[in-house]
Amino acid sequence: MSLIPAFELGLWNAWIFMLYVIFSAVLPYLLSGWLIDKKILEKLGSQSKSEKEGTATDMPLNETEKKISSITYFLLFALIAYSIFLPLKLGTVWFFAGFLIYLLGAIIETIAMLDFFTTAVDKPVTKGVYRFSRNPGYFGMFLIFGGTGIACVSWVFLLLTAVFIILFHIVVVSEERSCLQKYGNAYREYMNRTPRWIGIPKSGKKD
């Protein structure tokens, strides 16, 4: 793993791996407000505009969380942009190990998306891979970025991924707080029985 970051254009660069992230995470994120609001409006029918706006999925972020959220999504786009100039180490053990981790992450994220979009808007998602983690889609994305960094043998990409994961944990806490406000006891019971991350069992105390 070279101390000098790789930075060159090429057909077989990490951007290939990032195509999945763009079409599975970035585009749905940009469209999620419109898609979710449309589903909510269909369910609520004739409620007033103010009541409908009150059901939107806005995260109740404080000022610190807003700044961290902005930095987190900046890092996401920075990682995607850097992948354009980051060669894959094809034919090496690093590439195959990274690709397997990436593939596992993509599978988990795909299943999580299917579970999410096949659950009613007025209910928390608790089925499928959500039985093992409250945030399986994000966990899958962490594996995707980590696997990409290993497949490219890039310490810079892995370091940025580590910072991204640490900051994203704070964003996740605010999202869960929003879900708790929206779904009430149903989500609280789900939190009490399900760990936040796959592979990290719940402690005795509640989140």
PyMOL commands that place a pseudoatom at each C-alpha (Angstrom):
pseudoatom trace, name=CA, resn=MET, resi=1, chain=A, elem=C, hetatm=0, pos=[0.000, 0.000, 0.000]
pseudoatom trace, name=CA, resn=SER, resi=2, chain=A, elem=C, hetatm=0, pos=[1.837, 3.064, -1.295]
pseudoatom trace, name=CA, resn=LEU, resi=3, chain=A, elem=C, hetatm=0, pos=[2.128, 6.200, 0.839]
pseudoatom trace, name=CA, resn=ILE, resi=4, chain=A, elem=C, hetatm=0, pos=[1.616, 8.268, -2.301]
pseudoatom trace, name=CA, resn=PRO, resi=5, chain=A, elem=C, hetatm=0, pos=[-2.108, 8.306, -3.223]
pseudoatom trace, name=CA, resn=ALA, resi=6, chain=A, elem=C, hetatm=0, pos=[-2.946, 6.889, -6.651]
pseudoatom trace, name=CA, resn=PHE, resi=7, chain=A, elem=C, hetatm=0, pos=[-4.449, 9.522, -8.907]
pseudoatom trace, name=CA, resn=GLU, resi=8, chain=A, elem=C, hetatm=0, pos=[-4.870, 8.595, -12.552]
pseudoatom trace, name=CA, resn=LEU, resi=9, chain=A, elem=C, hetatm=0, pos=[-7.675, 8.237, -15.048]
pseudoatom trace, name=CA, resn=GLY, resi=10, chain=A, elem=C, hetatm=0, pos=[-8.434, 4.770, -16.360]
pseudoatom trace, name=CA, resn=LEU, resi=11, chain=A, elem=C, hetatm=0, pos=[-11.152, 2.466, -17.588]
pseudoatom trace, name=CA, resn=TRP, resi=12, chain=A, elem=C, hetatm=0, pos=[-10.583, -0.044, -14.780]
pseudoatom trace, name=CA, resn=ASN, resi=13, chain=A, elem=C, hetatm=0, pos=[-10.835, 2.381, -11.903]
pseudoatom trace, name=CA, resn=ALA, resi=14, chain=A, elem=C, hetatm=0, pos=[-12.957, 2.303, -8.758]
pseudoatom trace, name=CA, resn=TRP, resi=15, chain=A, elem=C, hetatm=0, pos=[-15.702, 4.350, -10.439]
pseudoatom trace, name=CA, resn=ILE, resi=16, chain=A, elem=C, hetatm=0, pos=[-17.005, 0.997, -11.689]
pseudoatom trace, name=CA, resn=PHE, resi=17, chain=A, elem=C, hetatm=0, pos=[-17.751, -0.020, -8.103]
pseudoatom trace, name=CA, resn=MET, resi=18, chain=A, elem=C, hetatm=0, pos=[-19.312, 3.360, -7.388]
pseudoatom trace, name=CA, resn=LEU, resi=19, chain=A, elem=C, hetatm=0, pos=[-21.929, 2.950, -10.114]
pseudoatom trace, name=CA, resn=TYR, resi=20, chain=A, elem=C, hetatm=0, pos=[-23.923, 0.779, -7.721]
pseudoatom trace, name=CA, resn=VAL, resi=21, chain=A, elem=C, hetatm=0, pos=[-23.710, 3.453, -5.015]
pseudoatom trace, name=CA, resn=ILE, resi=22, chain=A, elem=C, hetatm=0, pos=[-24.899, 6.155, -7.403]
pseudoatom trace, name=CA, resn=PHE, resi=23, chain=A, elem=C, hetatm=0, pos=[-27.916, 4.218, -8.637]
pseudoatom trace, name=CA, resn=SER, resi=24, chain=A, elem=C, hetatm=0, pos=[-28.826, 2.536, -5.347]
pseudoatom trace, name=CA, resn=ALA, resi=25, chain=A, elem=C, hetatm=0, pos=[-28.091, 5.233, -2.783]
pseudoatom trace, name=CA, resn=VAL, resi=26, chain=A, elem=C, hetatm=0, pos=[-27.398, 8.682, -4.215]
pseudoatom trace, name=CA, resn=LEU, resi=27, chain=A, elem=C, hetatm=0, pos=[-30.239, 8.904, -6.735]
pseudoatom trace, name=CA, resn=PRO, resi=28, chain=A, elem=C, hetatm=0, pos=[-32.848, 7.396, -4.357]
pseudoatom trace, name=CA, resn=TYR, resi=29, chain=A, elem=C, hetatm=0, pos=[-31.640, 9.816, -1.662]
pseudoatom trace, name=CA, resn=LEU, resi=30, chain=A, elem=C, hetatm=0, pos=[-32.140, 12.790, -3.983]
pseudoatom trace, name=CA, resn=LEU, resi=31, chain=A, elem=C, hetatm=0, pos=[-35.582, 11.488, -4.971]
pseudoatom trace, name=CA, resn=SER, resi=32, chain=A, elem=C, hetatm=0, pos=[-36.619, 10.181, -1.550]
pseudoatom trace, name=CA, resn=GLY, resi=33, chain=A, elem=C, hetatm=0, pos=[-38.296, 13.377, -0.392]
pseudoatom trace, name=CA, resn=TRP, resi=34, chain=A, elem=C, hetatm=0, pos=[-40.580, 13.469, -3.434]
pseudoatom trace, name=CA, resn=LEU, resi=35, chain=A, elem=C, hetatm=0, pos=[-41.268, 9.728, -3.430]
pseudoatom trace, name=CA, resn=ILE, resi=36, chain=A, elem=C, hetatm=0, pos=[-42.023, 9.478, 0.284]
pseudoatom trace, name=CA, resn=ASP, resi=37, chain=A, elem=C, hetatm=0, pos=[-44.097, 12.660, 0.369]
pseudoatom trace, name=CA, resn=LYS, resi=38, chain=A, elem=C, hetatm=0, pos=[-46.125, 11.385, -2.596]
pseudoatom trace, name=CA, resn=LYS, resi=39, chain=A, elem=C, hetatm=0, pos=[-46.860, 8.100, -0.802]
pseudoatom trace, name=CA, resn=ILE, resi=40, chain=A, elem=C, hetatm=0, pos=[-47.810, 9.978, 2.362]
pseudoatom trace, name=CA, resn=LEU, resi=41, chain=A, elem=C, hetatm=0, pos=[-50.143, 12.321, 0.494]
pseudoatom trace, name=CA, resn=GLU, resi=42, chain=A, elem=C, hetatm=0, pos=[-51.851, 9.352, -1.142]
pseudoatom trace, name=CA, resn=LYS, resi=43, chain=A, elem=C, hetatm=0, pos=[-52.461, 7.807, 2.280]
pseudoatom trace, name=CA, resn=LEU, resi=44, chain=A, elem=C, hetatm=0, pos=[-53.593, 10.984, 4.029]
pseudoatom trace, name=CA, resn=GLY, resi=45, chain=A, elem=C, hetatm=0, pos=[-56.083, 12.028, 1.387]
pseudoatom trace, name=CA, resn=SER, resi=46, chain=A, elem=C, hetatm=0, pos=[-57.921, 15.170, 2.437]
pseudoatom trace, name=CA, resn=GLN, resi=47, chain=A, elem=C, hetatm=0, pos=[-55.848, 16.290, 5.434]
pseudoatom trace, name=CA, resn=SER, resi=48, chain=A, elem=C, hetatm=0, pos=[-54.758, 19.917, 5.507]
pseudoatom trace, name=CA, resn=LYS, resi=49, chain=A, elem=C, hetatm=0, pos=[-51.428, 20.991, 4.074]
pseudoatom trace, name=CA, resn=SER, resi=50, chain=A, elem=C, hetatm=0, pos=[-50.000, 21.776, 7.490]
pseudoatom trace, name=CA, resn=GLU, resi=51, chain=A, elem=C, hetatm=0, pos=[-50.952, 18.342, 8.810]
pseudoatom trace, name=CA, resn=LYS, resi=52, chain=A, elem=C, hetatm=0, pos=[-49.378, 16.659, 5.796]
pseudoatom trace, name=CA, resn=GLU, resi=53, chain=A, elem=C, hetatm=0, pos=[-46.166, 18.630, 6.209]
pseudoatom trace, name=CA, resn=GLY, resi=54, chain=A, elem=C, hetatm=0, pos=[-46.074, 17.524, 9.811]
pseudoatom trace, name=CA, resn=THR, resi=55, chain=A, elem=C, hetatm=0, pos=[-45.784, 13.900, 8.710]
pseudoatom trace, name=CA, resn=ALA, resi=56, chain=A, elem=C, hetatm=0, pos=[-42.786, 14.449, 6.457]
pseudoatom trace, name=CA, resn=THR, resi=57, chain=A, elem=C, hetatm=0, pos=[-39.589, 12.550, 7.210]
pseudoatom trace, name=CA, resn=ASP, resi=58, chain=A, elem=C, hetatm=0, pos=[-37.461, 15.577, 8.113]
pseudoatom trace, name=CA, resn=MET, resi=59, chain=A, elem=C, hetatm=0, pos=[-34.752, 14.719, 10.618]
pseudoatom trace, name=CA, resn=PRO, resi=60, chain=A, elem=C, hetatm=0, pos=[-34.848, 16.884, 13.793]
pseudoatom trace, name=CA, resn=LEU, resi=61, chain=A, elem=C, hetatm=0, pos=[-31.194, 17.965, 13.606]
pseudoatom trace, name=CA, resn=ASN, resi=62, chain=A, elem=C, hetatm=0, pos=[-29.567, 20.398, 15.985]
pseudoatom trace, name=CA, resn=GLU, resi=63, chain=A, elem=C, hetatm=0, pos=[-26.947, 22.842, 14.678]
pseudoatom trace, name=CA, resn=THR, resi=64, chain=A, elem=C, hetatm=0, pos=[-24.021, 20.507, 15.362]
pseudoatom trace, name=CA, resn=GLU, resi=65, chain=A, elem=C, hetatm=0, pos=[-25.778, 17.587, 13.673]
pseudoatom trace, name=CA, resn=LYS, resi=66, chain=A, elem=C, hetatm=0, pos=[-26.585, 19.751, 10.650]
pseudoatom trace, name=CA, resn=LYS, resi=67, chain=A, elem=C, hetatm=0, pos=[-22.905, 20.602, 10.208]
pseudoatom trace, name=CA, resn=ILE, resi=68, chain=A, elem=C, hetatm=0, pos=[-21.852, 16.991, 10.659]
pseudoatom trace, name=CA, resn=SER, resi=69, chain=A, elem=C, hetatm=0, pos=[-24.528, 15.855, 8.214]
pseudoatom trace, name=CA, resn=SER, resi=70, chain=A, elem=C, hetatm=0, pos=[-23.256, 18.314, 5.608]
pseudoatom trace, name=CA, resn=ILE, resi=71, chain=A, elem=C, hetatm=0, pos=[-19.668, 17.133, 6.082]
pseudoatom trace, name=CA, resn=THR, resi=72, chain=A, elem=C, hetatm=0, pos=[-20.777, 13.502, 5.886]
pseudoatom trace, name=CA, resn=TYR, resi=73, chain=A, elem=C, hetatm=0, pos=[-22.549, 13.914, 2.560]
pseudoatom trace, name=CA, resn=PHE, resi=74, chain=A, elem=C, hetatm=0, pos=[-19.639, 16.000, 1.256]
pseudoatom trace, name=CA, resn=LEU, resi=75, chain=A, elem=C, hetatm=0, pos=[-17.372, 13.040, 2.085]
pseudoatom trace, name=CA, resn=LEU, resi=76, chain=A, elem=C, hetatm=0, pos=[-19.779, 10.697, 0.280]
pseudoatom trace, name=CA, resn=PHE, resi=77, chain=A, elem=C, hetatm=0, pos=[-19.544, 12.701, -2.922]
pseudoatom trace, name=CA, resn=ALA, resi=78, chain=A, elem=C, hetatm=0, pos=[-15.783, 13.179, -2.423]
pseudoatom trace, name=CA, resn=LEU, resi=79, chain=A, elem=C, hetatm=0, pos=[-15.299, 9.397, -2.235]
pseudoatom trace, name=CA, resn=ILE, resi=80, chain=A, elem=C, hetatm=0, pos=[-17.335, 8.920, -5.406]
pseudoatom trace, name=CA, resn=ALA, resi=81, chain=A, elem=C, hetatm=0, pos=[-15.353, 11.654, -7.180]
pseudoatom trace, name=CA, resn=TYR, resi=82, chain=A, elem=C, hetatm=0, pos=[-12.004, 10.233, -6.025]
pseudoatom trace, name=CA, resn=SER, resi=83, chain=A, elem=C, hetatm=0, pos=[-12.989, 6.788, -7.311]
pseudoatom trace, name=CA, resn=ILE, resi=84, chain=A, elem=C, hetatm=0, pos=[-12.770, 8.152, -10.872]
pseudoatom trace, name=CA, resn=PHE, resi=85, chain=A, elem=C, hetatm=0, pos=[-9.006, 8.541, -10.439]
pseudoatom trace, name=CA, resn=LEU, resi=86, chain=A, elem=C, hetatm=0, pos=[-8.367, 5.426, -8.325]
pseudoatom trace, name=CA, resn=PRO, resi=87, chain=A, elem=C, hetatm=0, pos=[-7.124, 2.290, -10.180]
pseudoatom trace, name=CA, resn=LEU, resi=88, chain=A, elem=C, hetatm=0, pos=[-8.346, -1.149, -9.131]
pseudoatom trace, name=CA, resn=LYS, resi=89, chain=A, elem=C, hetatm=0, pos=[-5.510, -3.567, -8.321]
pseudoatom trace, name=CA, resn=LEU, resi=90, chain=A, elem=C, hetatm=0, pos=[-6.749, -6.227, -10.712]
pseudoatom trace, name=CA, resn=GLY, resi=91, chain=A, elem=C, hetatm=0, pos=[-5.346, -9.731, -10.375]
pseudoatom trace, name=CA, resn=THR, resi=92, chain=A, elem=C, hetatm=0, pos=[-4.128, -9.239, -6.805]
pseudoatom trace, name=CA, resn=VAL, resi=93, chain=A, elem=C, hetatm=0, pos=[-5.262, -10.806, -3.546]
pseudoatom trace, name=CA, resn=TRP, resi=94, chain=A, elem=C, hetatm=0, pos=[-6.255, -7.304, -2.409]
pseudoatom trace, name=CA, resn=PHE, resi=95, chain=A, elem=C, hetatm=0, pos=[-8.637, -6.931, -5.325]
pseudoatom trace, name=CA, resn=PHE, resi=96, chain=A, elem=C, hetatm=0, pos=[-10.393, -10.246, -4.768]
pseudoatom trace, name=CA, resn=ALA, resi=97, chain=A, elem=C, hetatm=0, pos=[-10.670, -9.679, -0.997]
pseudoatom trace, name=CA, resn=GLY, resi=98, chain=A, elem=C, hetatm=0, pos=[-12.015, -6.171, -1.536]
pseudoatom trace, name=CA, resn=PHE, resi=99, chain=A, elem=C, hetatm=0, pos=[-14.428, -7.319, -4.223]
pseudoatom trace, name=CA, resn=LEU, resi=100, chain=A, elem=C, hetatm=0, pos=[-15.921, -9.985, -1.929]
pseudoatom trace, name=CA, resn=ILE, resi=101, chain=A, elem=C, hetatm=0, pos=[-16.463, -7.385, 0.811]
pseudoatom trace, name=CA, resn=TYR, resi=102, chain=A, elem=C, hetatm=0, pos=[-17.931, -4.985, -1.751]
pseudoatom trace, name=CA, resn=LEU, resi=103, chain=A, elem=C, hetatm=0, pos=[-20.246, -7.702, -3.088]
pseudoatom trace, name=CA, resn=LEU, resi=104, chain=A, elem=C, hetatm=0, pos=[-21.468, -8.586, 0.407]
pseudoatom trace, name=CA, resn=GLY, resi=105, chain=A, elem=C, hetatm=0, pos=[-22.207, -4.921, 1.044]
pseudoatom trace, name=CA, resn=ALA, resi=106, chain=A, elem=C, hetatm=0, pos=[-24.103, -4.581, -2.235]
pseudoatom trace, name=CA, resn=ILE, resi=107, chain=A, elem=C, hetatm=0, pos=[-26.238, -7.644, -1.441]
pseudoatom trace, name=CA, resn=ILE, resi=108, chain=A, elem=C, hetatm=0, pos=[-27.092, -6.365, 2.053]
pseudoatom trace, name=CA, resn=GLU, resi=109, chain=A, elem=C, hetatm=0, pos=[-27.946, -2.898, 0.752]
pseudoatom trace, name=CA, resn=THR, resi=110, chain=A, elem=C, hetatm=0, pos=[-30.117, -4.282, -2.065]
pseudoatom trace, name=CA, resn=ILE, resi=111, chain=A, elem=C, hetatm=0, pos=[-32.121, -6.473, 0.316]
pseudoatom trace, name=CA, resn=ALA, resi=112, chain=A, elem=C, hetatm=0, pos=[-32.466, -3.546, 2.728]
pseudoatom trace, name=CA, resn=MET, resi=113, chain=A, elem=C, hetatm=0, pos=[-33.852, -1.328, -0.035]
pseudoatom trace, name=CA, resn=LEU, resi=114, chain=A, elem=C, hetatm=0, pos=[-36.393, -3.978, -1.021]
pseudoatom trace, name=CA, resn=ASP, resi=115, chain=A, elem=C, hetatm=0, pos=[-37.468, -4.318, 2.617]
pseudoatom trace, name=CA, resn=PHE, resi=116, chain=A, elem=C, hetatm=0, pos=[-37.758, -0.536, 2.927]
pseudoatom trace, name=CA, resn=PHE, resi=117, chain=A, elem=C, hetatm=0, pos=[-39.816, 0.089, -0.190]
pseudoatom trace, name=CA, resn=THR, resi=118, chain=A, elem=C, hetatm=0, pos=[-42.151, -2.852, 0.443]
pseudoatom trace, name=CA, resn=THR, resi=119, chain=A, elem=C, hetatm=0, pos=[-43.099, -1.609, 3.925]
pseudoatom trace, name=CA, resn=ALA, resi=120, chain=A, elem=C, hetatm=0, pos=[-46.069, 0.697, 4.459]
pseudoatom trace, name=CA, resn=VAL, resi=121, chain=A, elem=C, hetatm=0, pos=[-45.110, 4.352, 4.951]
pseudoatom trace, name=CA, resn=ASP, resi=122, chain=A, elem=C, hetatm=0, pos=[-46.964, 4.568, 8.258]
pseudoatom trace, name=CA, resn=LYS, resi=123, chain=A, elem=C, hetatm=0, pos=[-45.024, 1.660, 9.794]
pseudoatom trace, name=CA, resn=PRO, resi=124, chain=A, elem=C, hetatm=0, pos=[-41.365, 1.224, 10.753]
pseudoatom trace, name=CA, resn=VAL, resi=125, chain=A, elem=C, hetatm=0, pos=[-39.306, -1.199, 8.674]
pseudoatom trace, name=CA, resn=THR, resi=126, chain=A, elem=C, hetatm=0, pos=[-38.629, -4.250, 10.856]
pseudoatom trace, name=CA, resn=LYS, resi=127, chain=A, elem=C, hetatm=0, pos=[-38.629, -7.170, 8.416]
pseudoatom trace, name=CA, resn=GLY, resi=128, chain=A, elem=C, hetatm=0, pos=[-35.913, -8.929, 6.443]
pseudoatom trace, name=CA, resn=VAL, resi=129, chain=A, elem=C, hetatm=0, pos=[-32.386, -7.727, 7.202]
pseudoatom trace, name=CA, resn=TYR, resi=130, chain=A, elem=C, hetatm=0, pos=[-33.881, -5.062, 9.468]
pseudoatom trace, name=CA, resn=ARG, resi=131, chain=A, elem=C, hetatm=0, pos=[-34.402, -7.867, 11.996]
pseudoatom trace, name=CA, resn=PHE, resi=132, chain=A, elem=C, hetatm=0, pos=[-30.608, -7.987, 12.451]
pseudoatom trace, name=CA, resn=SER, resi=133, chain=A, elem=C, hetatm=0, pos=[-29.830, -4.278, 12.305]
pseudoatom trace, name=CA, resn=ARG, resi=134, chain=A, elem=C, hetatm=0, pos=[-31.728, -1.012, 12.480]
pseudoatom trace, name=CA, resn=ASN, resi=135, chain=A, elem=C, hetatm=0, pos=[-29.550, 0.358, 9.674]
pseudoatom trace, name=CA, resn=PRO, resi=136, chain=A, elem=C, hetatm=0, pos=[-28.621, -2.516, 7.350]
pseudoatom trace, name=CA, resn=GLY, resi=137, chain=A, elem=C, hetatm=0, pos=[-28.551, -0.344, 4.225]
pseudoatom trace, name=CA, resn=TYR, resi=138, chain=A, elem=C, hetatm=0, pos=[-25.964, 1.982, 5.720]
pseudoatom trace, name=CA, resn=PHE, resi=139, chain=A, elem=C, hetatm=0, pos=[-23.959, -0.989, 6.980]
pseudoatom trace, name=CA, resn=GLY, resi=140, chain=A, elem=C, hetatm=0, pos=[-23.975, -2.379, 3.439]
pseudoatom trace, name=CA, resn=MET, resi=141, chain=A, elem=C, hetatm=0, pos=[-22.730, 0.972, 2.121]
pseudoatom trace, name=CA, resn=PHE, resi=142, chain=A, elem=C, hetatm=0, pos=[-19.860, 0.947, 4.642]
pseudoatom trace, name=CA, resn=LEU, resi=143, chain=A, elem=C, hetatm=0, pos=[-18.826, -2.473, 3.336]
pseudoatom trace, name=CA, resn=ILE, resi=144, chain=A, elem=C, hetatm=0, pos=[-19.050, -1.203, -0.241]
pseudoatom trace, name=CA, resn=PHE, resi=145, chain=A, elem=C, hetatm=0, pos=[-16.681, 1.693, 0.434]
pseudoatom trace, name=CA, resn=GLY, resi=146, chain=A, elem=C, hetatm=0, pos=[-14.374, -0.383, 2.612]
pseudoatom trace, name=CA, resn=GLY, resi=147, chain=A, elem=C, hetatm=0, pos=[-14.219, -3.145, 0.004]
pseudoatom trace, name=CA, resn=THR, resi=148, chain=A, elem=C, hetatm=0, pos=[-13.492, -0.589, -2.706]
pseudoatom trace, name=CA, resn=GLY, resi=149, chain=A, elem=C, hetatm=0, pos=[-10.593, 0.857, -0.715]
pseudoatom trace, name=CA, resn=ILE, resi=150, chain=A, elem=C, hetatm=0, pos=[-9.127, -2.624, -0.221]
pseudoatom trace, name=CA, resn=ALA, resi=151, chain=A, elem=C, hetatm=0, pos=[-9.606, -3.551, -3.904]
pseudoatom trace, name=CA, resn=CYS, resi=152, chain=A, elem=C, hetatm=0, pos=[-7.651, -0.420, -4.818]
pseudoatom trace, name=CA, resn=VAL, resi=153, chain=A, elem=C, hetatm=0, pos=[-5.136, -0.787, -1.973]
pseudoatom trace, name=CA, resn=SER, resi=154, chain=A, elem=C, hetatm=0, pos=[-5.697, 2.877, -1.145]
pseudoatom trace, name=CA, resn=TRP, resi=155, chain=A, elem=C, hetatm=0, pos=[-5.018, 4.078, 2.390]
pseudoatom trace, name=CA, resn=VAL, resi=156, chain=A, elem=C, hetatm=0, pos=[-6.486, 7.474, 1.494]
pseudoatom trace, name=CA, resn=PHE, resi=157, chain=A, elem=C, hetatm=0, pos=[-9.799, 5.958, 0.386]
pseudoatom trace, name=CA, resn=LEU, resi=158, chain=A, elem=C, hetatm=0, pos=[-9.903, 3.739, 3.491]
pseudoatom trace, name=CA, resn=LEU, resi=159, chain=A, elem=C, hetatm=0, pos=[-9.091, 6.691, 5.773]
pseudoatom trace, name=CA, resn=LEU, resi=160, chain=A, elem=C, hetatm=0, pos=[-11.851, 8.806, 4.211]
pseudoatom trace, name=CA, resn=THR, resi=161, chain=A, elem=C, hetatm=0, pos=[-14.211, 5.838, 4.557]
pseudoatom trace, name=CA, resn=ALA, resi=162, chain=A, elem=C, hetatm=0, pos=[-13.358, 5.497, 8.255]
pseudoatom trace, name=CA, resn=VAL, resi=163, chain=A, elem=C, hetatm=0, pos=[-14.085, 9.212, 8.841]
pseudoatom trace, name=CA, resn=PHE, resi=164, chain=A, elem=C, hetatm=0, pos=[-17.292, 8.861, 6.827]
pseudoatom trace, name=CA, resn=ILE, resi=165, chain=A, elem=C, hetatm=0, pos=[-18.453, 5.935, 8.998]
pseudoatom trace, name=CA, resn=ILE, resi=166, chain=A, elem=C, hetatm=0, pos=[-17.683, 7.754, 12.261]
pseudoatom trace, name=CA, resn=LEU, resi=167, chain=A, elem=C, hetatm=0, pos=[-19.560, 10.889, 11.198]
pseudoatom trace, name=CA, resn=PHE, resi=168, chain=A, elem=C, hetatm=0, pos=[-22.424, 8.918, 9.696]
pseudoatom trace, name=CA, resn=HIS, resi=169, chain=A, elem=C, hetatm=0, pos=[-23.040, 7.278, 13.059]
pseudoatom trace, name=CA, resn=ILE, resi=170, chain=A, elem=C, hetatm=0, pos=[-24.134, 10.691, 14.355]
pseudoatom trace, name=CA, resn=VAL, resi=171, chain=A, elem=C, hetatm=0, pos=[-26.473, 11.145, 11.385]
pseudoatom trace, name=CA, resn=VAL, resi=172, chain=A, elem=C, hetatm=0, pos=[-27.970, 7.721, 12.071]
pseudoatom trace, name=CA, resn=VAL, resi=173, chain=A, elem=C, hetatm=0, pos=[-28.686, 8.649, 15.696]
pseudoatom trace, name=CA, resn=SER, resi=174, chain=A, elem=C, hetatm=0, pos=[-30.683, 11.674, 14.535]
pseudoatom trace, name=CA, resn=GLU, resi=175, chain=A, elem=C, hetatm=0, pos=[-32.574, 9.551, 11.988]
pseudoatom trace, name=CA, resn=GLU, resi=176, chain=A, elem=C, hetatm=0, pos=[-33.510, 7.070, 14.683]
pseudoatom trace, name=CA, resn=ARG, resi=177, chain=A, elem=C, hetatm=0, pos=[-34.686, 9.922, 16.881]
pseudoatom trace, name=CA, resn=SER, resi=178, chain=A, elem=C, hetatm=0, pos=[-36.906, 11.040, 14.012]
pseudoatom trace, name=CA, resn=CYS, resi=179, chain=A, elem=C, hetatm=0, pos=[-38.294, 7.509, 13.595]
pseudoatom trace, name=CA, resn=LEU, resi=180, chain=A, elem=C, hetatm=0, pos=[-38.991, 7.354, 17.327]
pseudoatom trace, name=CA, resn=GLN, resi=181, chain=A, elem=C, hetatm=0, pos=[-40.994, 10.575, 17.121]
pseudoatom trace, name=CA, resn=LYS, resi=182, chain=A, elem=C, hetatm=0, pos=[-42.874, 9.372, 14.062]
pseudoatom trace, name=CA, resn=TYR, resi=183, chain=A, elem=C, hetatm=0, pos=[-43.660, 5.763, 15.041]
pseudoatom trace, name=CA, resn=GLY, resi=184, chain=A, elem=C, hetatm=0, pos=[-43.668, 6.010, 18.842]
pseudoatom trace, name=CA, resn=ASN, resi=185, chain=A, elem=C, hetatm=0, pos=[-43.766, 2.795, 20.892]
pseudoatom trace, name=CA, resn=ALA, resi=186, chain=A, elem=C, hetatm=0, pos=[-43.629, 0.570, 17.800]
pseudoatom trace, name=CA, resn=TYR, resi=187, chain=A, elem=C, hetatm=0, pos=[-40.174, 1.907, 16.982]
pseudoatom trace, name=CA, resn=ARG, resi=188, chain=A, elem=C, hetatm=0, pos=[-39.090, 1.994, 20.622]
pseudoatom trace, name=CA, resn=GLU, resi=189, chain=A, elem=C, hetatm=0, pos=[-39.855, -1.729, 20.959]
pseudoatom trace, name=CA, resn=TYR, resi=190, chain=A, elem=C, hetatm=0, pos=[-37.956, -2.336, 17.725]
pseudoatom trace, name=CA, resn=MET, resi=191, chain=A, elem=C, hetatm=0, pos=[-34.949, -0.395, 19.079]
pseudoatom trace, name=CA, resn=ASN, resi=192, chain=A, elem=C, hetatm=0, pos=[-35.011, -2.380, 22.309]
pseudoatom trace, name=CA, resn=ARG, resi=193, chain=A, elem=C, hetatm=0, pos=[-34.761, -5.729, 20.542]
pseudoatom trace, name=CA, resn=THR, resi=194, chain=A, elem=C, hetatm=0, pos=[-32.590, -4.883, 17.523]
pseudoatom trace, name=CA, resn=PRO, resi=195, chain=A, elem=C, hetatm=0, pos=[-28.960, -3.674, 17.501]
pseudoatom trace, name=CA, resn=ARG, resi=196, chain=A, elem=C, hetatm=0, pos=[-28.031, -0.567, 15.582]
pseudoatom trace, name=CA, resn=TRP, resi=197, chain=A, elem=C, hetatm=0, pos=[-25.337, -2.351, 13.553]
pseudoatom trace, name=CA, resn=ILE, resi=198, chain=A, elem=C, hetatm=0, pos=[-24.961, -5.919, 12.301]
pseudoatom trace, name=CA, resn=GLY, resi=199, chain=A, elem=C, hetatm=0, pos=[-22.365, -7.823, 14.296]
pseudoatom trace, name=CA, resn=ILE, resi=200, chain=A, elem=C, hetatm=0, pos=[-22.526, -5.491, 17.319]
pseudoatom trace, name=CA, resn=PRO, resi=201, chain=A, elem=C, hetatm=0, pos=[-24.909, -7.021, 19.875]
pseudoatom trace, name=CA, resn=LYS, resi=202, chain=A, elem=C, hetatm=0, pos=[-27.045, -4.769, 22.031]
pseudoatom trace, name=CA, resn=SER, resi=203, chain=A, elem=C, hetatm=0, pos=[-25.796, -3.928, 25.484]
pseudoatom trace, name=CA, resn=GLY, resi=204, chain=A, elem=C, hetatm=0, pos=[-27.994, -4.298, 28.534]
pseudoatom trace, name=CA, resn=LYS, resi=205, chain=A, elem=C, hetatm=0, pos=[-28.928, -0.603, 28.532]
pseudoatom trace, name=CA, resn=LYS, resi=206, chain=A, elem=C, hetatm=0, pos=[-31.417, 0.893, 26.102]
pseudoatom trace, name=CA, resn=ASP, resi=207, chain=A, elem=C, hetatm=0, pos=[-30.324, 3.215, 23.272]
for i in range(1, 207): cmd.bond("trace and resi %d" % i, "trace and resi %d" % (i + 1))
show_as sticks, trace
zoom trace
